[in-house]
Amino acid sequence: MRIGLAVPQYGAFADPGDITEVCRAAEALGLDSLWAGDRTLSPLAPSDPYPRGDGKLPPEYATVLDPLAVLTVAAATTRRPRLGTSTLNALWYPPVLLARTLTTVDVLSGGRLEAGFGLGWSRDEYAAVNVPWRNRAARLEETLDLLETIWTADVVEHDGPLFRVPATTIRPKPVQRPRPPILLGGVSPASLARIGRRADGWLPTGMPLPRLTALWDVAVRAAEAAGRDPAALRRVLRVNPHLTGEQAAADRVPDTGTLDQVVGYALDAAAAGIDEIFLDLQQTTTTTTEMLDIAAAFTEAVRSA
């Protein structure tokens, strides 16, 4: 199983020095990937509860750096780890500009981009960027269509329900051909079916493994129905642990628990077929020293098991 780490990006870690320090150290540790997420604001009276824990938005999300700018720094700082978004809220960005920015990250990194997209969960964030909350799924489908065209076609032309691009050339193309991997988040049956039909993999977050497996079966059946090989699809699992000194109840792992419990969860996830797991430690520590110590201990424990 591959192992990754979330890039310093929010809360106490919204600092350029932290980004470069952690990215260099992660590469020295032999980590396989570095990841960034996407938040625009932290509403004082949110319209929707945060979909984890007690429903309250983590206070660290009040300060967030742009994910693709952070990955650009990571690209300049490292040479080997893959660079991914888990997840980028694709609908907040005009598709042509999104394609250009993602292509730039792929080019600057020498072909290391993992393009991970989600739909988000906050109506307040959609309102703030003037994007309709309704019909998100259809908007995502057309966005993916347009990204595919921009990344693979010599002549780009699109005339859809939401977007129009006149016949044109758009260069450069990504280093990765025919395009960078596209991974999608989501936990609804429709989201998993979309992954099976057209994506390269799934970006789940930490959850009980029986639920993870049951959801994945939806993607597998959709891939088979579309004539695709389910074995070619990847699962990259994000874990945001609040580490404790004493063991937590089993049903609270991996959100809460000791490092040993999170390691145990990771090993069970690998046995269940998870291809990659990455830790986001920005909600359990405020120093790069502790972040890197935890990442090193986790990596050693998983790889030596």
C-alpha positions as protocol buffer text, in pm:
chain_id: "A"
residue {
  index: 1
  type: MET
  ca { x: 0 y: 0 z: 0 }
}
residue {
  index: 2
  type: ARG
  ca { x: 123 y: 346 z: -92 }
}
residue {
  index: 3
  type: ILE
  ca { x: 147 y: 610 z: 182 }
}
residue {
  index: 4
  type: GLY
  ca { x: 103 y: 986 z: 153 }
}
residue {
  index: 5
  type: LEU
  ca { x: 69 y: 1302 z: 359 }
}
residue {
  index: 6
  type: ALA
  ca { x: -143 y: 1615 z: 337 }
}
residue {
  index: 7
  type: VAL
  ca { x: 67 y: 1922 z: 252 }
}
residue {
  index: 8
  type: PRO
  ca { x: 69 y: 2202 z: 513 }
}
residue {
  index: 9
  type: GLN
  ca { x: -212 y: 2426 z: 397 }
}
residue {
  index: 10
  type: TYR
  ca { x: -450 y: 2542 z: 669 }
}
residue {
  index: 11
  type: GLY
  ca { x: -474 y: 2645 z: 1032 }
}
residue {
  index: 12
  type: ALA
  ca { x: -135 y: 2680 z: 1199 }
}
residue {
  index: 13
  type: PHE
  ca { x: 29 y: 2534 z: 887 }
}
residue {
  index: 14
  type: ALA
  ca { x: -75 y: 2804 z: 638 }
}
residue {
  index: 15
  type: ASP
  ca { x: 288 y: 2907 z: 609 }
}
residue {
  index: 16
  type: PRO
  ca { x: 526 y: 2884 z: 311 }
}
residue {
  index: 17
  type: GLY
  ca { x: 815 y: 2767 z: 527 }
}
residue {
  index: 18
  type: ASP
  ca { x: 608 y: 2478 z: 659 }
}
residue {
  index: 19
  type: ILE
  ca { x: 515 y: 2371 z: 306 }
}
residue {
  index: 20
  type: THR
  ca { x: 872 y: 2346 z: 185 }
}
residue {
  index: 21
  type: GLU
  ca { x: 1000 y: 2186 z: 507 }
}
residue {
  index: 22
  type: VAL
  ca { x: 734 y: 1915 z: 516 }
}
residue {
  index: 23
  type: CYS
  ca { x: 746 y: 1840 z: 143 }
}
residue {
  index: 24
  type: ARG
  ca { x: 1122 y: 1791 z: 149 }
}
residue {
  index: 25
  type: ALA
  ca { x: 1104 y: 1578 z: 463 }
}
residue {
  index: 26
  type: ALA
  ca { x: 818 y: 1369 z: 321 }
}
residue {
  index: 27
  type: GLU
  ca { x: 1021 y: 1294 z: 11 }
}
residue {
  index: 28
  type: ALA
  ca { x: 1320 y: 1201 z: 229 }
}
residue {
  index: 29
  type: LEU
  ca { x: 1094 y: 962 z: 424 }
}
residue {
  index: 30
  type: GLY
  ca { x: 1008 y: 792 z: 97 }
}
residue {
  index: 31
  type: LEU
  ca { x: 641 y: 890 z: 103 }
}
residue {
  index: 32
  type: ASP
  ca { x: 459 y: 826 z: -222 }
}
residue {
  index: 33
  type: SER
  ca { x: 231 y: 1128 z: -244 }
}
residue {
  index: 34
  type: LEU
  ca { x: 140 y: 1475 z: -117 }
}
residue {
  index: 35
  type: TRP
  ca { x: -219 y: 1604 z: -109 }
}
residue {
  index: 36
  type: ALA
  ca { x: -413 y: 1930 z: -72 }
}
residue {
  index: 37
  type: GLY
  ca { x: -782 y: 1997 z: -5 }
}
residue {
  index: 38
  type: ASP
  ca { x: -1022 y: 2278 z: -92 }
}
residue {
  index: 39
  type: ARG
  ca { x: -1208 y: 2524 z: 135 }
}
residue {
  index: 40
  type: THR
  ca { x: -1314 y: 2881 z: 57 }
}
residue {
  index: 41
  type: LEU
  ca { x: -1464 y: 3011 z: 380 }
}
residue {
  index: 42
  type: SER
  ca { x: -1570 y: 2932 z: 736 }
}
residue {
  index: 43
  type: PRO
  ca { x: -1925 y: 3068 z: 780 }
}
residue {
  index: 44
  type: LEU
  ca { x: -2024 y: 3193 z: 1124 }
}
residue {
  index: 45
  type: ALA
  ca { x: -2377 y: 3055 z: 1085 }
}
residue {
  index: 46
  type: PRO
  ca { x: -2340 y: 2769 z: 837 }
}
residue {
  index: 47
  type: SER
  ca { x: -2635 y: 2652 z: 630 }
}
residue {
  index: 48
  type: ASP
  ca { x: -2512 y: 2291 z: 640 }
}
residue {
  index: 49
  type: PRO
  ca { x: -2341 y: 2093 z: 917 }
}
residue {
  index: 50
  type: TYR
  ca { x: -1989 y: 1969 z: 862 }
}
residue {
  index: 51
  type: PRO
  ca { x: -2033 y: 1607 z: 752 }
}
residue {
  index: 52
  type: ARG
  ca { x: -1804 y: 1457 z: 1017 }
}
residue {
  index: 53
  type: GLY
  ca { x: -1779 y: 1441 z: 1393 }
}
residue {
  index: 54
  type: ASP
  ca { x: -2014 y: 1673 z: 1581 }
}
residue {
  index: 55
  type: GLY
  ca { x: -2112 y: 1866 z: 1268 }
}
residue {
  index: 56
  type: LYS
  ca { x: -1900 y: 2170 z: 1356 }
}
residue {
  index: 57
  type: LEU
  ca { x: -1649 y: 2296 z: 1104 }
}
residue {
  index: 58
  type: PRO
  ca { x: -1293 y: 2243 z: 1234 }
}
residue {
  index: 59
  type: PRO
  ca { x: -1162 y: 2582 z: 1352 }
}
residue {
  index: 60
  type: GLU
  ca { x: -844 y: 2526 z: 1152 }
}
residue {
  index: 61
  type: TYR
  ca { x: -1047 y: 2574 z: 832 }
}
residue {
  index: 62
  type: ALA
  ca { x: -1083 y: 2945 z: 907 }
}
residue {
  index: 63
  type: THR
  ca { x: -737 y: 2993 z: 749 }
}
residue {
  index: 64
  type: VAL
  ca { x: -675 y: 2805 z: 423 }
}
residue {
  index: 65
  type: LEU
  ca { x: -426 y: 2845 z: 138 }
}
residue {
  index: 66
  type: ASP
  ca { x: -523 y: 2771 z: -223 }
}
residue {
  index: 67
  type: PRO
  ca { x: -469 y: 2400 z: -295 }
}
residue {
  index: 68
  type: LEU
  ca { x: -319 y: 2433 z: -643 }
}
residue {
  index: 69
  type: ALA
  ca { x: -84 y: 2710 z: -536 }
}
residue {
  index: 70
  type: VAL
  ca { x: 31 y: 2489 z: -248 }
}
residue {
  index: 71
  type: LEU
  ca { x: 87 y: 2197 z: -486 }
}
residue {
  index: 72
  type: THR
  ca { x: 286 y: 2424 z: -715 }
}
residue {
  index: 73
  type: VAL
  ca { x: 523 y: 2490 z: -425 }
}
residue {
  index: 74
  type: ALA
  ca { x: 533 y: 2115 z: -359 }
}
residue {
  index: 75
  type: ALA
  ca { x: 616 y: 2056 z: -727 }
}
residue {
  index: 76
  type: ALA
  ca { x: 910 y: 2296 z: -707 }
}
residue {
  index: 77
  type: THR
  ca { x: 1029 y: 2146 z: -379 }
}
residue {
  index: 78
  type: THR
  ca { x: 1020 y: 1774 z: -464 }
}
residue {
  index: 79
  type: ARG
  ca { x: 1108 y: 1542 z: -748 }
}
residue {
  index: 80
  type: ARG
  ca { x: 935 y: 1211 z: -685 }
}
residue {
  index: 81
  type: PRO
  ca { x: 604 y: 1214 z: -488 }
}
residue {
  index: 82
  type: ARG
  ca { x: 275 y: 1228 z: -671 }
}
residue {
  index: 83
  type: LEU
  ca { x: 81 y: 1552 z: -613 }
}
residue {
  index: 84
  type: GLY
  ca { x: -292 y: 1521 z: -563 }
}
residue {
  index: 85
  type: THR
  ca { x: -607 y: 1711 z: -473 }
}
residue {
  index: 86
  type: SER
  ca { x: -838 y: 1542 z: -225 }
}
residue {
  index: 87
  type: THR
  ca { x: -1060 y: 1691 z: -315 }
}
residue {
  index: 88
  type: LEU
  ca { x: -1079 y: 1994 z: -539 }
}
residue {
  index: 89
  type: ASN
  ca { x: -1434 y: 2126 z: -564 }
}
residue {
  index: 90
  type: ALA
  ca { x: -1433 y: 2125 z: -941 }
}
residue {
  index: 91
  type: LEU
  ca { x: -1754 y: 2321 z: -992 }
}
residue {
  index: 92
  type: TRP
  ca { x: -1617 y: 2636 z: -829 }
}
residue {
  index: 93
  type: TYR
  ca { x: -1383 y: 2692 z: -1126 }
}
residue {
  index: 94
  type: PRO
  ca { x: -1458 y: 2759 z: -1496 }
}
residue {
  index: 95
  type: PRO
  ca { x: -1354 y: 2434 z: -1669 }
}
residue {
  index: 96
  type: VAL
  ca { x: -1117 y: 2595 z: -1921 }
}
residue {
  index: 97
  type: LEU
  ca { x: -928 y: 2778 z: -1646 }
}
residue {
  index: 98
  type: LEU
  ca { x: -935 y: 2468 z: -1425 }
}
residue {
  index: 99
  type: ALA
  ca { x: -783 y: 2264 z: -1706 }
}
residue {
  index: 100
  type: ARG
  ca { x: -512 y: 2526 z: -1760 }
}
residue {
  index: 101
  type: THR
  ca { x: -416 y: 2539 z: -1392 }
}
residue {
  index: 102
  type: LEU
  ca { x: -411 y: 2162 z: -1350 }
}
residue {
  index: 103
  type: THR
  ca { x: -210 y: 2124 z: -1669 }
}
residue {
  index: 104
  type: THR
  ca { x: 38 y: 2378 z: -1533 }
}
residue {
  index: 105
  type: VAL
  ca { x: 84 y: 2176 z: -1213 }
}
residue {
  index: 106
  type: ASP
  ca { x: 135 y: 1860 z: -1418 }
}
residue {
  index: 107
  type: VAL
  ca { x: 390 y: 2030 z: -1643 }
}
residue {
  index: 108
  type: LEU
  ca { x: 579 y: 2197 z: -1357 }
}
residue {
  index: 109
  type: SER
  ca { x: 594 y: 1870 z: -1164 }
}
residue {
  index: 110
  type: GLY
  ca { x: 711 y: 1663 z: -1460 }
}
residue {
  index: 111
  type: GLY
  ca { x: 387 y: 1466 z: -1482 }
}
residue {
  index: 112
  type: ARG
  ca { x: 301 y: 1395 z: -1116 }
}
residue {
  index: 113
  type: LEU
  ca { x: -53 y: 1534 z: -1086 }
}
residue {
  index: 114
  type: GLU
  ca { x: -345 y: 1332 z: -943 }
}
residue {
  index: 115
  type: ALA
  ca { x: -661 y: 1529 z: -1028 }
}
residue {
  index: 116
  type: GLY
  ca { x: -907 y: 1455 z: -749 }
}
residue {
  index: 117
  type: PHE
  ca { x: -1252 y: 1619 z: -767 }
}
residue {
  index: 118
  type: GLY
  ca { x: -1550 y: 1644 z: -538 }
}
residue {
  index: 119
  type: LEU
  ca { x: -1882 y: 1826 z: -516 }
}
residue {
  index: 120
  type: GLY
  ca { x: -1839 y: 1966 z: -167 }
}
residue {
  index: 121
  type: TRP
  ca { x: -2111 y: 1985 z: 96 }
}
residue {
  index: 122
  type: SER
  ca { x: -2156 y: 2354 z: 181 }
}
residue {
  index: 123
  type: ARG
  ca { x: -2424 y: 2565 z: 13 }
}
residue {
  index: 124
  type: ASP
  ca { x: -2256 y: 2872 z: 163 }
}
residue {
  index: 125
  type: GLU
  ca { x: -1938 y: 2807 z: -33 }
}
residue {
  index: 126
  type: TYR
  ca { x: -2133 y: 2766 z: -357 }
}
residue {
  index: 127
  type: ALA
  ca { x: -2315 y: 3094 z: -293 }
}
residue {
  index: 128
  type: ALA
  ca { x: -1986 y: 3272 z: -220 }
}
residue {
  index: 129
  type: VAL
  ca { x: -1837 y: 3172 z: -558 }
}
residue {
  index: 130
  type: ASN
  ca { x: -2168 y: 3234 z: -744 }
}
residue {
  index: 131
  type: VAL
  ca { x: -2213 y: 2875 z: -860 }
}
residue {
  index: 132
  type: PRO
  ca { x: -2559 y: 2712 z: -845 }
}
residue {
  index: 133
  type: TRP
  ca { x: -2606 y: 2449 z: -576 }
}
residue {
  index: 134
  type: ARG
  ca { x: -2874 y: 2269 z: -776 }
}
residue {
  index: 135
  type: ASN
  ca { x: -2789 y: 2023 z: -1054 }
}
residue {
  index: 136
  type: ARG
  ca { x: -2434 y: 1975 z: -928 }
}
residue {
  index: 137
  type: ALA
  ca { x: -2406 y: 1624 z: -1069 }
}
residue {
  index: 138
  type: ALA
  ca { x: -2490 y: 1735 z: -1423 }
}
residue {
  index: 139
  type: ARG
  ca { x: -2247 y: 2024 z: -1394 }
}
residue {
  index: 140
  type: LEU
  ca { x: -1972 y: 1785 z: -1285 }
}
residue {
  index: 141
  type: GLU
  ca { x: -2042 y: 1549 z: -1575 }
}
residue {
  index: 142
  type: GLU
  ca { x: -2007 y: 1831 z: -1828 }
}
residue {
  index: 143
  type: THR
  ca { x: -1698 y: 1965 z: -1651 }
}
residue {
  index: 144
  type: LEU
  ca { x: -1536 y: 1622 z: -1679 }
}
residue {
  index: 145
  type: ASP
  ca { x: -1635 y: 1602 z: -2046 }
}
residue {
  index: 146
  type: LEU
  ca { x: -1470 y: 1935 z: -2114 }
}
residue {
  index: 147
  type: LEU
  ca { x: -1154 y: 1851 z: -1920 }
}
residue {
  index: 148
  type: GLU
  ca { x: -1120 y: 1529 z: -2119 }
}
residue {
  index: 149
  type: THR
  ca { x: -1154 y: 1722 z: -2445 }
}
residue {
  index: 150
  type: ILE
  ca { x: -907 y: 1995 z: -2347 }
}
residue {
  index: 151
  type: TRP
  ca { x: -649 y: 1744 z: -2230 }
}
residue {
  index: 152
  type: THR
  ca { x: -673 y: 1499 z: -2520 }
}
residue {
  index: 153
  type: ALA
  ca { x: -792 y: 1676 z: -2838 }
}
residue {
  index: 154
  type: ASP
  ca { x: -575 y: 1869 z: -3082 }
}
residue {
  index: 155
  type: VAL
  ca { x: -873 y: 2091 z: -3163 }
}
residue {
  index: 156
  type: VAL
  ca { x: -1095 y: 2171 z: -2867 }
}
residue {
  index: 157
  type: GLU
  ca { x: -1462 y: 2245 z: -2932 }
}
residue {
  index: 158
  type: HIS
  ca { x: -1754 y: 2214 z: -2691 }
}
residue {
  index: 159
  type: ASP
  ca { x: -2118 y: 2321 z: -2707 }
}
residue {
  index: 160
  type: GLY
  ca { x: -2301 y: 2190 z: -2402 }
}
residue {
  index: 161
  type: PRO
  ca { x: -2590 y: 2290 z: -2179 }
}
residue {
  index: 162
  type: LEU
  ca { x: -2364 y: 2492 z: -1947 }
}
residue {
  index: 163
  type: PHE
  ca { x: -2039 y: 2568 z: -2130 }
}
residue {
  index: 164
  type: ARG
  ca { x: -1938 y: 2666 z: -2480 }
}
residue {
  index: 165
  type: VAL
  ca { x: -1586 y: 2669 z: -2623 }
}
residue {
  index: 166
  type: PRO
  ca { x: -1538 y: 2766 z: -2990 }
}
residue {
  index: 167
  type: ALA
  ca { x: -1305 y: 2556 z: -3202 }
}
residue {
  index: 168
  type: THR
  ca { x: -959 y: 2636 z: -3073 }
}
residue {
  index: 169
  type: THR
  ca { x: -620 y: 2502 z: -2975 }
}
residue {
  index: 170
  type: ILE
  ca { x: -536 y: 2486 z: -2607 }
}
residue {
  index: 171
  type: ARG
  ca { x: -175 y: 2409 z: -2519 }
}
residue {
  index: 172
  type: PRO
  ca { x: 32 y: 2283 z: -2355 }
}
residue {
  index: 173
  type: LYS
  ca { x: -116 y: 1943 z: -2293 }
}
residue {
  index: 174
  type: PRO
  ca { x: -38 y: 1762 z: -1967 }
}
residue {
  index: 175
  type: VAL
  ca { x: 282 y: 1562 z: -1949 }
}
residue {
  index: 176
  type: GLN
  ca { x: 80 y: 1254 z: -1860 }
}
residue {
  index: 177
  type: ARG
  ca { x: -89 y: 1104 z: -2161 }
}
residue {
  index: 178
  type: PRO
  ca { x: -364 y: 1076 z: -2251 }
}
residue {
  index: 179
  type: ARG
  ca { x: -435 y: 1284 z: -1936 }
}
residue {
  index: 180
  type: PRO
  ca { x: -367 y: 1294 z: -1562 }
}
residue {
  index: 181
  type: PRO
  ca { x: -556 y: 1039 z: -1351 }
}
residue {
  index: 182
  type: ILE
  ca { x: -902 y: 1159 z: -1249 }
}
residue {
  index: 183
  type: LEU
  ca { x: -1018 y: 1050 z: -903 }
}
residue {
  index: 184
  type: LEU
  ca { x: -1358 y: 1137 z: -759 }
}
residue {
  index: 185
  type: GLY
  ca { x: -1492 y: 1171 z: -407 }
}
residue {
  index: 186
  type: GLY
  ca { x: -1844 y: 1113 z: -281 }
}
residue {
  index: 187
  type: VAL
  ca { x: -2036 y: 849 z: -88 }
}
residue {
  index: 188
  type: SER
  ca { x: -2376 y: 846 z: -260 }
}
residue {
  index: 189
  type: PRO
  ca { x: -2468 y: 557 z: -493 }
}
residue {
  index: 190
  type: ALA
  ca { x: -2471 y: 804 z: -784 }
}
residue {
  index: 191
  type: SER
  ca { x: -2119 y: 922 z: -698 }
}
residue {
  index: 192
  type: LEU
  ca { x: -1985 y: 566 z: -682 }
}
residue {
  index: 193
  type: ALA
  ca { x: -2159 y: 477 z: -1007 }
}
residue {
  index: 194
  type: ARG
  ca { x: -1995 y: 777 z: -1174 }
}
residue {
  index: 195
  type: ILE
  ca { x: -1655 y: 657 z: -1055 }
}
residue {
  index: 196
  type: GLY
  ca { x: -1717 y: 316 z: -1204 }
}
residue {
  index: 197
  type: ARG
  ca { x: -1836 y: 463 z: -1535 }
}
residue {
  index: 198
  type: ARG
  ca { x: -1570 y: 721 z: -1603 }
}
residue {
  index: 199
  type: ALA
  ca { x: -1307 y: 787 z: -1335 }
}
residue {
  index: 200
  type: ASP
  ca { x: -974 y: 626 z: -1251 }
}
residue {
  index: 201
  type: GLY
  ca { x: -1051 y: 583 z: -883 }
}
residue {
  index: 202
  type: TRP
  ca { x: -1219 y: 690 z: -562 }
}
residue {
  index: 203
  type: LEU
  ca { x: -1115 y: 936 z: -289 }
}
residue {
  index: 204
  type: PRO
  ca { x: -1296 y: 820 z: 26 }
}
residue {
  index: 205
  type: THR
  ca { x: -1235 y: 950 z: 376 }
}
residue {
  index: 206
  type: GLY
  ca { x: -1186 y: 737 z: 686 }
}
residue {
  index: 207
  type: MET
  ca { x: -1496 y: 533 z: 768 }
}
residue {
  index: 208
  type: PRO
  ca { x: -1578 y: 185 z: 898 }
}
residue {
  index: 209
  type: LEU
  ca { x: -1432 y: -67 z: 657 }
}
residue {
  index: 210
  type: PRO
  ca { x: -1757 y: -263 z: 601 }
}
residue {
  index: 211
  type: ARG
  ca { x: -1920 y: 59 z: 476 }
}
residue {
  index: 212
  type: LEU
  ca { x: -1616 y: 135 z: 261 }
}
residue {
  index: 213
  type: THR
  ca { x: -1639 y: -208 z: 100 }
}
residue {
  index: 214
  type: ALA
  ca { x: -2014 y: -187 z: 45 }
}
residue {
  index: 215
  type: LEU
  ca { x: -1984 y: 150 z: -126 }
}
residue {
  index: 216
  type: TRP
  ca { x: -1701 y: 23 z: -346 }
}
residue {
  index: 217
  type: ASP
  ca { x: -1920 y: -260 z: -469 }
}
residue {
  index: 218
  type: VAL
  ca { x: -2142 y: 4 z: -634 }
}
residue {
  index: 219
  type: ALA
  ca { x: -1845 y: 135 z: -833 }
}
residue {
  index: 220
  type: VAL
  ca { x: -1736 y: -216 z: -927 }
}
residue {
  index: 221
  type: ARG
  ca { x: -2081 y: -304 z: -1064 }
}
residue {
  index: 222
  type: ALA
  ca { x: -2097 y: 26 z: -1256 }
}
residue {
  index: 223
  type: ALA
  ca { x: -1754 y: -35 z: -1409 }
}
residue {
  index: 224
  type: GLU
  ca { x: -1854 y: -383 z: -1520 }
}
residue {
  index: 225
  type: ALA
  ca { x: -2177 y: -252 z: -1670 }
}
residue {
  index: 226
  type: ALA
  ca { x: -1975 y: 7 z: -1865 }
}
residue {
  index: 227
  type: GLY
  ca { x: -1735 y: -256 z: -1996 }
}
residue {
  index: 228
  type: ARG
  ca { x: -1446 y: -131 z: -1782 }
}
residue {
  index: 229
  type: ASP
  ca { x: -1206 y: -332 z: -1567 }
}
residue {
  index: 230
  type: PRO
  ca { x: -1281 y: -264 z: -1198 }
}
residue {
  index: 231
  type: ALA
  ca { x: -936 y: -390 z: -1104 }
}
residue {
  index: 232
  type: ALA
  ca { x: -786 y: -90 z: -1284 }
}
residue {
  index: 233
  type: LEU
  ca { x: -963 y: 155 z: -1049 }
}
residue {
  index: 234
  type: ARG
  ca { x: -777 y: 285 z: -744 }
}
residue {
  index: 235
  type: ARG
  ca { x: -886 y: 378 z: -393 }
}
residue {
  index: 236
  type: VAL
  ca { x: -694 y: 655 z: -214 }
}
residue {
  index: 237
  type: LEU
  ca { x: -812 y: 687 z: 145 }
}
residue {
  index: 238
  type: ARG
  ca { x: -781 y: 1013 z: 338 }
}
residue {
  index: 239
  type: VAL
  ca { x: -757 y: 993 z: 719 }
}
residue {
  index: 240
  type: ASN
  ca { x: -780 y: 1305 z: 940 }
}
residue {
  index: 241
  type: PRO
  ca { x: -705 y: 1158 z: 1284 }
}
residue {
  index: 242
  type: HIS
  ca { x: -729 y: 1330 z: 1620 }
}
residue {
  index: 243
  type: LEU
  ca { x: -457 y: 1133 z: 1795 }
}
residue {
  index: 244
  type: THR
  ca { x: -501 y: 1052 z: 2163 }
}
residue {
  index: 245
  type: GLY
  ca { x: -283 y: 908 z: 2437 }
}
residue {
  index: 246
  type: GLU
  ca { x: -538 y: 646 z: 2532 }
}
residue {
  index: 247
  type: GLN
  ca { x: -725 y: 403 z: 2310 }
}
residue {
  index: 248
  type: ALA
  ca { x: -1056 y: 522 z: 2170 }
}
residue {
  index: 249
  type: ALA
  ca { x: -1365 y: 310 z: 2121 }
}
residue {
  index: 250
  type: ALA
  ca { x: -1334 y: 98 z: 1808 }
}
residue {
  index: 251
  type: ASP
  ca { x: -1625 y: 275 z: 1634 }
}
residue {
  index: 252
  type: ARG
  ca { x: -1441 y: 610 z: 1661 }
}
residue {
  index: 253
  type: VAL
  ca { x: -1128 y: 493 z: 1476 }
}
residue {
  index: 254
  type: PRO
  ca { x: -973 y: 632 z: 1255 }
}
residue {
  index: 255
  type: ASP
  ca { x: -1122 y: 975 z: 1332 }
}
residue {
  index: 256
  type: THR
  ca { x: -1000 y: 944 z: 1691 }
}
residue {
  index: 257
  type: GLY
  ca { x: -756 y: 708 z: 1859 }
}
residue {
  index: 258
  type: THR
  ca { x: -395 y: 630 z: 1932 }
}
residue {
  index: 259
  type: LEU
  ca { x: -134 y: 611 z: 1659 }
}
residue {
  index: 260
  type: ASP
  ca { x: -133 y: 232 z: 1702 }
}
residue {
  index: 261
  type: GLN
  ca { x: -507 y: 225 z: 1638 }
}
residue {
  index: 262
  type: VAL
  ca { x: -470 y: 434 z: 1322 }
}
residue {
  index: 263
  type: VAL
  ca { x: -190 y: 203 z: 1205 }
}
residue {
  index: 264
  type: GLY
  ca { x: -414 y: -96 z: 1269 }
}
residue {
  index: 265
  type: TYR
  ca { x: -692 y: 65 z: 1069 }
}
residue {
  index: 266
  type: ALA
  ca { x: -450 y: 131 z: 781 }
}
residue {
  index: 267
  type: LEU
  ca { x: -336 y: -230 z: 777 }
}
residue {
  index: 268
  type: ASP
  ca { x: -695 y: -354 z: 779 }
}
residue {
  index: 269
  type: ALA
  ca { x: -772 y: -112 z: 495 }
}
residue {
  index: 270
  type: ALA
  ca { x: -480 y: -249 z: 294 }
}
residue {
  index: 271
  type: ALA
  ca { x: -608 y: -602 z: 351 }
}
residue {
  index: 272
  type: ALA
  ca { x: -949 y: -485 z: 225 }
}
residue {
  index: 273
  type: GLY
  ca { x: -793 y: -365 z: -101 }
}
residue {
  index: 274
  type: ILE
  ca { x: -720 y: 4 z: -37 }
}
residue {
  index: 275
  type: ASP
  ca { x: -438 y: 106 z: -271 }
}
residue {
  index: 276
  type: GLU
  ca { x: -316 y: 415 z: -88 }
}
residue {
  index: 277
  type: ILE
  ca { x: -372 y: 595 z: 241 }
}
residue {
  index: 278
  type: PHE
  ca { x: -264 y: 942 z: 339 }
}
residue {
  index: 279
  type: LEU
  ca { x: -272 y: 1124 z: 669 }
}
residue {
  index: 280
  type: ASP
  ca { x: -386 y: 1480 z: 724 }
}
residue {
  index: 281
  type: LEU
  ca { x: -231 y: 1574 z: 1059 }
}
residue {
  index: 282
  type: GLN
  ca { x: -319 y: 1945 z: 1059 }
}
residue {
  index: 283
  type: GLN
  ca { x: -604 y: 1895 z: 1306 }
}
residue {
  index: 284
  type: THR
  ca { x: -403 y: 1701 z: 1563 }
}
residue {
  index: 285
  type: THR
  ca { x: -82 y: 1904 z: 1591 }
}
residue {
  index: 286
  type: THR
  ca { x: 41 y: 2259 z: 1533 }
}
residue {
  index: 287
  type: THR
  ca { x: 413 y: 2199 z: 1472 }
}
residue {
  index: 288
  type: THR
  ca { x: 598 y: 2059 z: 1172 }
}
residue {
  index: 289
  type: THR
  ca { x: 830 y: 1865 z: 1404 }
}
residue {
  index: 290
  type: GLU
  ca { x: 543 y: 1668 z: 1556 }
}
residue {
  index: 291
  type: MET
  ca { x: 373 y: 1629 z: 1216 }
}
residue {
  index: 292
  type: LEU
  ca { x: 684 y: 1474 z: 1067 }
}
residue {
  index: 293
  type: ASP
  ca { x: 751 y: 1256 z: 1372 }
}
residue {
  index: 294
  type: ILE
  ca { x: 398 y: 1115 z: 1349 }
}
residue {
  index: 295
  type: ALA
  ca { x: 428 y: 1064 z: 973 }
}
residue {
  index: 296
  type: ALA
  ca { x: 760 y: 883 z: 1017 }
}
residue {
  index: 297
  type: ALA
  ca { x: 627 y: 659 z: 1294 }
}
residue {
  index: 298
  type: PHE
  ca { x: 313 y: 576 z: 1097 }
}
residue {
  index: 299
  type: THR
  ca { x: 510 y: 500 z: 781 }
}
residue {
  index: 300
  type: GLU
  ca { x: 759 y: 275 z: 960 }
}
residue {
  index: 301
  type: ALA
  ca { x: 484 y: 86 z: 1144 }
}
residue {
  index: 302
  type: VAL
  ca { x: 277 y: 24 z: 829 }
}
residue {
  index: 303
  type: ARG
  ca { x: 572 y: -76 z: 610 }
}
residue {
  index: 304
  type: SER
  ca { x: 727 y: -306 z: 869 }
}
residue {
  index: 305
  type: ALA
  ca { x: 402 y: -490 z: 951 }
}
